[in-house]
Amino acid sequence: QVQLVESGGGLVQVGGSLTLSCTASGSIFTVNDMGWYRQAPGQQREVVASLTAGTWTNYADSVKGRFTISRGTPKTTVYLQMNNLKPEDTAVYYCKVPFQRHDYWGQGTQVTVST
């Protein structure tokens, strides 16, 4: 079993920054693969950033150059640094960790970007 706890969401003005964190606990001791997803009202959940093998990163086109995914110390926390936020970034953000053939999700954290 893996538990994921997200934090760092909030209300920010256009152009501002936020850093989300996702900390894993339970049976996992190192997070090598993680995805950050978001879901806006009335829309499907979409992946915005992913970390693979603790090293490789990938980003949705809509966030490239503005968001950065990284792993912290200890290696059970992964961050999503979000800069130059736009109103269209408003959504609930979730982290997902695959572990032992199961996908674990965090509870979500709300990010609201105001104009």
PyMOL commands that set and color helices and strands:
alter all, ss='L'
color gray80, all
select helices_A, chain A and resi 87-89
alter helices_A, ss='H'
color red, helices_A
select strands_A, chain A and resi 2-7+10-13+18-26+34-39+46-52+56-59+67-71+77-82+91-99+102-105+109-114
alter strands_A, ss='S'
color yellow, strands_A
deselect
rebuild
show_as cartoon
